[in-house]
Amino acid sequence: MRAWYGLSLVGALVLAGRDVRAASPNKEECIAANEQARDLRATGKLKAARARLAIALSSECPDVLRADSQDLLAEIDKAQPEIAFAVKDAAGNDLADVRVTMDDTAFAERLDGTALPVDPGEHLFRFESTTGEVAEKKLVVVQGEKNRREVVALALSTAPSSPPGGGMGSRRIAGIAVGSIGVVAAAIGAGFGAIAIEKKNAADPHCAPDDSCDDTGISLRASGLTVSYASTGLVIGGAALAVTGLALILAPVGVPTASAGSRTRFVLAPNLRGLVFQGVW
């Protein structure tokens, strides 16, 4: 049994040694990593270039190549910009539990005040706290800039908060209601207009060319005139309500409305000549 354990241990050590040697880069891989790092350095991708140099600086790589890679790493260190973010909540308190993305890719899971390396160029940073506060900031990072400090103020949401009422403000709800009433009133008015035309046509056979009419013609024309007044009032009033409703719906949410003491009132009431539309703003 002891001999079996001893053989197993020796076999494990041999296999582990083979795995280590297999993971070590060969000469061709060392040269390729150095060349790739130079190409990345030339395009401003300094963080990726540094990752490739980690291979070229391996102890298994030739000494001459390692020395060249070390010089290249020093150039990258000098050119690599660094940014430290100071993130604050709405009350001005410093935050550390903030997740940061740069150009929609993960950048930092937490901030501790340390300056972080970043590639030069224009970048969009997004900051999100564990409590849901967010902010975005676009920065142009200059090559070689060290210990740059950026203050970021978070807000509860980057999108406008949804007002009560299914995502619409009370003004827009009122606009929909007023506009709907206006459309219905205009439609009823149009119907009354059609009735008024029918009554006029029915009265024509009972009237002479000089507009003198018998009792039936007089009655039909009087009735048609009353209906036409109602039609006109409903169409005009309905159109006014529809326009007012549309204005309320399309008005930006942030635009101030009438003062608290003012009122908006629409009245559609009959009088001796038909219907009267009144509005108070």
ABEGO torsion letter per residue (X at the ends): XAAAAAAAAAAAAAAAAAAAAAABBBAAAAAAAAAAAAAAAAAGBAAAAAAAAAAAABAABBAAAAAAAAAAAAAAAAABBBBBBBBBBAAGBBBABBBBBBGGBBABABBAGBBBBBBBEBBBBBBBBAAGBBBBBBBBBBBGBBGBBBBBBBBABABBBBBBGGGBBAAAAAAAAAAAAAAAAAAAAAAAAAAAAAAAAAAAAABBAAGBBBAAAAAAAAAAAAAAAAAAAAAAAAAAAAAAAAAAAABBAABBBBBAABBBBBBBBBBAAEBBBBBBX
